[in-house]
Amino acid sequence: MTDLQPLRRALLSVSDKTGLIDLARALSDRGVELLSTGGSAAAIRDAGLPVRDVSEVTKFPEMMDGRVKTLHPVVHGGLLAVRDDAGHVAAMTEHGIDPIDLVVVNLYPFEATVARGAGFAETIENIDIGGPAMIRSAAKNHAFVNVVVDVEDYAPLLAELEANDGRTTLAFRQSLAQTAYARTAAYDTAVSTWMAGAIGETAPRRQSVSGTLAQTLRYGENPHQAAAFYTDGTARAGVATATQVQGKELSYNNINDTDAAYELVAEFADLGPCCVIVKHANPCGVAKGDTLEAAYRAAYDCDRTSAFGGIVALNQPLDEATAKAIVEIFTEVVIAPGASEAAKAVFAAKRNLRLLLTDGLPDPAAGGMTVKQVSGGFLVQGKDTGQISEADLKVVTKVQPTPEQMADLRFAWIVAKHVKSNAIVYVKDGATVGVGAGQMSRVDSTRIAARKAEDMAEACGLPASPAKGSVVASDAFFPFADGVITAVEAGAVALIQPGGSMRDAEVIAAADEAGIAMVFTGMRHFRH
């Protein structure tokens, strides 16, 4: 085997025909014999280029609605034969097998079929069999064979041939082979994951996770950590599918925080204008308003210090007035389901401000997986899509919450779902006024959130802490009455929590003694 291998014969069989004719023409101009199948062969022939049908080579027609066309020894022998092995060469000669030096295959659009919600039978028909088999054969024999599975590798292939007088280097073929195996692995992962869901298998014996590189990042959470951003192929609206209109390249932390912000603001899709400001993956301000600008200003007021350098997520298209309010301080990223031209013009003066626009809001009720790596393995769980209605709530105190308090309680509960546990959220008049996140003790989170409300009063020139008259949400039950007592001391008049503690009676008694309302949800929202 020599490092440089000539390319004389190619098999092109693609579902996505983007760039196919240009590639076929460039190869044909180099004297490469073209083989193809079905629609690919027809497209090449219609372009006036010489091409042989694979069925002509195998002496077998395509059959069974195209399920069988390349699964033949003439094809796989041409791909797998070791060219400098005398036995392999003899077998090729005996059976009339000619070598194939290049396979260009992109697979049936299985992921796209799943993404658009196709039925079971149609999805099954979009599982490619012959394609992955050819890809794996060619990749295994990369010492002699080139395999291309992505349209973006057409140009590098042609450049390689140009640089090496119609030949390719071993290093180039190895790179193509690695990409090919990653593609078939991702494809099989998509199939197995879909099928597990389709048949209701929540914990399959083997679980795979795959993605497509979207961006190589400068570094991870810290400069000494390598990082990259991968997409999973789903059509879910969010940071992975957004269009970046302007601003610097997104960082690892930007992407993580922006996702957290947009997932939360999507919970308020039907509540009118809403804004979420996130810092270090925790919401530091969340508010609704009569206008988007009012919602932003109320969210900003909750924690003006933390909002500096934060991520802003909006549930409605960005308008000019809101854009002008946002640029009053330094902001890292703004994500929204659209923006007016006037708003874009305001942001254009802030070149480093990243503006991401999506086609809509993600569906909070849509399922999915979360994956966390641990030493020697990884944890997989369903996405937290838990939601409650007013009918699910149980008032456990003598005092009943007012309708206004109930609305704030439900608002606070949704926010708490997106705060790192232990999570405590104070809300008043449709806006957070204090958030306590990620503490080892729930009472500490309660104290921190109350102190944040005091800071808000000082920053905004309020006569008293906005925690007075507020409602409080806790993502999990209060294990002791001390958390309730702390919230009452801060001025809370109603609480919402899952309930279920061994000391529920003690906690309810503390609320009754303080004369406040308490509501149980029966559902917790740990977020570690």
N, C-alpha and C positions, 0 to 999 in steps of 0.2 A: 504494500500500500504506500502510495506517495501522498504528501500533504495536499498537493493540488490535484483536483479531480475535474475532468472535462464534463460539460453538461451537453449531452447530445439528444436526450429524449425526455419529454416531460408529460406528466398526466395532470390535467387541469379539470377539477370537478368541484364547483363552488355553488353555494346557495346564494351568498351575497356576491353579485356580479360587478360590484364597484371596482373599476380599474382593470377588469378582466381583459378587455379588448386591447388596451394599451400594453399590458403585460404580454399577452399572446403575440401581438405584433412585434414587440421587441425581441422576444425569444425566436419567433419565426425568422426575423431578419438576421439572426445569428446562425441560422441553419438548424435550429432545434426542431426535431419532429414533435408534433403536438398530438397527444391522445386526449380524448374527453368523453363525457357522458351527457346524455339527456339535453337539458336546456343550455348547459355550458357549451356543448358541442354545436348546438344550433346557433347560439350567439356568435361563436367564433366563425362559423361557416358563413353566417349572414354578413359578417364584416369582410368577407372575401379572403379569408385566410385558410390555408390548407390544414385540415385536421382529420384524424382517424377516430372513428367511434371505437370505444373499448369493446363493444360487442363484436366488431369486426376482428379484433385481435384475439378475443377469447373464444370466438366461434359459438358463443351463446348470446341469445338476445337478452336485453333487460326484461325482467319479468316480475310478476307479483307486485304490480303498481310501483315498480322501481325499488322494491325492497332488496332485490338481488340484481346486481349489475357489476360490481367490482370484486365480489367475493369469489375469486378464481385463482388457481395456481399460476396462471400466466401473469396475472397482475402481481400477486404477492411474491412469486418466485423472482420476478423482475426487480422487486424492491429489496428482498431479503438476501439475495445471492451475494456471497463474499467474492468479490471480483478477482482476488488473487489466490483463491482456493481452487486447486485443480479439480477436486471432486464437484464443487459447486458449478464450475464452468462446464464440466462434462454433462452434468444434469441439465443445465440450461440448453446445451446443444442438442442433447437427446430429445428433449421435450419441446423444442422450438420456442424457448423463452428468451426474449430480448431484455436487456437491462433497462430499467427506468431510473433516470438520474435526478429527477425532480418531481415531487408531488406537491401540488397546490390545492389545498382543501380547506374550505371553511364550512362548518357543520350546519345541519338543519337548525333553524332558529328556535331551538327548544326553549331557551330562557325567555325569548320574546313571546312565545306561545303561552307560557305560564303567566307572564306578566299581564297579558290582556285577558286573562280569565277564561281560556278555552276549556272545553269539557274534557273528560277523561280520555275518551276515544281519540279525539283530535290530538291531544297532547301526546299520547302513545305513538301516534303516527309521526310525530316530529322528533322522535328519538332516532338519531343517526346511528347506524351500525357499520356500514361499509366505510364511512369516512374515518371514524376513530381507528378502525382496523388498519387502514392504509397509513394513517398518520403514525401509528405506533410501529408499524413495520419499517417505514422509512426512517423514523427517528432511531430505532434500534440499530439500523445499518448506516448511521450517519458517517461512518468512515468513508462511504462512497456516495451516499444519497443525500440530497437536500430536501427539506420538508418545510413548507410555508403554510401557516394557518391563519395569518392575519394580513389584511390588506396593507397595513402600514409597513409590512416587510417586503412589499413588491419593489419599492425603490431601492432599499439596501441590497436586495438580490441583484438587481440590474447593475448597480454600482460595483458590486463585487465582481461580476462577470466582466465589466468594462476594465476594471483594474487588473484583472488576471487573465486577459485574453481568452475569455469564454470558460474559465475554470473558477472553482471556489476553493477556499482554504479549509483545512480541518477545523480551525478555530471558529470560522463562520458557520460551518455545518453543525458543530457542537452547540453553538448558541441557538441555532434554529431548532435543534433537537430538544434542548431544554425547554424552550418556549412551547414546542409541540406537546411534550408530555404534561406541562402545566395546563395547557388548554384542554387536553382530554381528561385530566384529573378534575378540572373545574366543571367540565361538562358532565362527567359522571356524578360529581357532587350535586349539581343542580338536579339531575334526574333522581338520585336517591333521596334527596331532601324533599323534592316535590312528592315522590311516591309515598314517603313516610307520612306526609301530611294528608295525602289523598286517602290512605287506608286507615288513618287514625293512629299511627304508631308514634307515640310521644317520646319514646326512648329506644331508638333503633340500636341494634347490637354494635354497629359502627357508625360514627358520626364524622362527617367531614365539613370543613369550612373553606370556602374559596372566594377569590376576588380578582378583579382586573385592575392593574396599576393605573391610577388616575394621576398621581403626582408624586414625584420624589421630593421629600421635604428636606429643608436645610438641616434640621435636627428634630429630635423629639421634645419631650417635656423640658429637657436640659440640653445644652450644646454638646455634651459628650455622648448623647444617645442618637444613633442612626434611626431614621424614620421614613415611612412612606404612607401614602393614602391609597386605599383600594376601594373600589365600588363593587357591590354584590349583584348588580344587574337588575335590581328591582326598580320599578318606576316611582317609588315613594318620593313625594315632593320633599325637598330638604337640601342640606348642604351638598350632598353627593350629586344631586341633579340640577343644582342651581347654576345660573349663568353669572359669572363675575363680570360686572359692568366696568368696574374701575378698581384701582388700589393695588397695593403690594401683594405679592404672593402670600397665600394663606399659610400659616404655620400649623404645626401639630395642635398646639393649644387653641388657636383660633378655630380650627375645625371642630374640636371637641366641645368648646364652649358654644359655638354657633348652633351645633346640633342640639345641645341642651336647651338653648333659648327658643329655638323654633318648635321643638317638640312641646314645650310648655305653652307657647302662645297659641298653638293649634288647638289646645283644649278649649279655647275661648272663641272658636270660629263663629258661633252664633250669638255672641254677647255684645256685639257692637264694637267700636274701636277699642283695641287693647294693645298694650305694650309690655314687653318683658325686657329687663336689663339683667344680664348675667355676668358674673365675675368668678373665675375659677370654678366653672361648672355649676355654681349655685346662683339662683335668682337673688339679686339684691334689691330689686324693685319690680313690682308687677301692679298694673292698674288698668282700669277701664275708664272711658271718658266719653263725653258727648262728641268730641272730635279726637282724631289721632294725636294731634298736638297736645291736647289736654291730657290724654292718656299717657303720653311720653313724659310730660312735665310732672305728673303725679307719681309715676314710677321713679323718675329721677330724684324727686324730693324724698323718697323713702330712705335713700342712702346715697347722698351726693358724693361722699368720699369714695365709696366703692364703685360708683358709676363711672368714675374717671378711668378711661382706658378699657371700658367694658364692651360687651356685645349687646346690640339692640335688635330685638325681633318684633315685628309688627304683624298683626293679623289682617291688615288691609293694605292696599297699595300706598306707598309713600307719596305724600303730597308736599308741595313747596313749603307750607308753614311748618310742618313737622321737620322737614329737612333743615330749615333754618334754625329750629330749636336744637336739633341734634348737634349741629356743627358749632354750637356755642362752647362745647367742651371737647376734649380729645376722646374720640371713640374709635375702637379698633375695627369693628365690623357692623354693618347693618344688613339684615336679611328681611325680605318682604315679598309678598306675592305680586309684585309689580311696583312701578314708580312712574310718576308723570315726568314729562320732559323738563318741566320747570324744576322739579325736585332733583333730577339728574344734573341740571345746570348748577344748582347750589352746591352739590357734592363735588362737581368737577374742580372747584377751587381748592378742594382738599384732596390732593392727588394720592396721598397714602391711605385715605379712608377706603376701606373695602366695601363695595356695595354688591350684594348678592340678590338676584331676583329668581323666583321660582314660578312654576306654572300653577301653583296653588298651595294649600296647606296640607300637611300630612294628616291622615285619618288616625286619631288617637285610639280608635277601637280596632284598628287593623293589627293582626298578629305579626309574629316574627320571633327571632331568637336574639338573646343577648349571650355573649360568650366572654368568659374571663379565664385567662390562663393561670394555672397554679403549677407548682413544682410537680413535674411528672404527668401533667394532664391539663384538662380544662373543664370548666363548669359551663353547662348550657342550661338556659331556662327560657321560658316563654316571656315575651315582652309584657311589662305591666300595663295591661289594657283595662284594669279594673276601674269601673265607674259606678257612681251611686246616683240614684234619683231621690227626690224628696220622700218618696214612699218607702225607701229603704231606711230612712233615719228614725231613730227611736229616742224620744225625749225622756230622760231618766230622772229629771229633777222636778221639783214642785213648780219652779218658774218655767214658763214656756217662752221660747224665743219669739220675738216679734218677726213679722214678715221680712223687715229690713235686715234684722240680725240673721235670719235664716239664709238670706241671699249672700250675706257676707261670710257666713259659716261655710257655705258650699264653695264660695270663691277661695277662701283660705284653705279648704281641704284639697282643692285641685293644686294649688301652689305647693302645699306641703308634700304632695306626691312627687314633686320634682326637686325637692331639697334633700341634701345628704342627711341621712339619719345619724343621730337623733334630730328630728326636725320639728321646730316650733315656728309658727307663722301668726303674727298679729295683723289683722285687717280691719280697716274702718272705711266705710263709704266706698267700697269697691276698689280699694288700693291697699297694698301692704304698707305697714308702718313700722314693722320690725320683723327681722328674720334671724333665727338662731339655727345654725347648721353644723352637723358633723361632730357634735360633742359626745364625750363618753357618758355623760350624765344628762338625762332629759331636763332636770331642773336647771342645769347649767345653760342649756340651750334656751330655756324659758327666761333666765336672767339676762343672757346676751341679747335676745330679741327685745326685751324691755329696755335695756340700755340703748339699743339702736334707736328705739322710739324717742328716748330722751335726747339723743344726738340729733335726731330729725327736728325736734322742737327747737333746739338751739340754732341749727343751721337755717331753718326756715322762719325763725322769729315767731314761733307759736307761743301762746301764753302758757301752755301746759303740754305735757307729753300726749301725743295722739293715741297712745295706748289706752288712755282713759276713755271709756266708752267703746273700746274695740272688742272684737271677737278673736278667739285663738284656736288654731288647729294644731293638733299633734299627730304625727304620722303613725304612731303606735300608742298603746295604752299608757296611762300614767300609772307606774307601779306603786307610787305612794301619793299621798295627798299633798306633799310639799310642792310639786310642780303646779298644781291647781292654786294653792295658796299664793305662790309667787306671782302667777298670772293675775290673780285678784288684786294683790298688792300693787301691781302695775296699772290697774284700772280696768281689766277685762270684765265684760258683762255676760259673756257667753263663750262656751267651749265646745269643740267638736273633736272626738277621738274615737278609736275603734271600740274601746271597751274590751273586756275579757280578762282583766287582771284578777288575781285572787283577792285583791283589796278594792275591788270596784265599789263595794258598799261604803268603805271608808272614804273613797274619793268622792262619791256621790254626796255623802253626808257633808263633806267639806264645802262642796258647791252649794248645797242647800243652806248651810250655815251662813255662807257669804251672800246668799240671795241672788245667785246667778243661774243661768240656764246651762244645761249640758246635754249634748246630743251624742248618741253612739251610732257608729256607722256599721259595725260588724265586719269591717275590712281594714287591713293595715297597708301601709305603703313604705316599707323599708326600702331605702336606696343607698346601698353601700358602695 
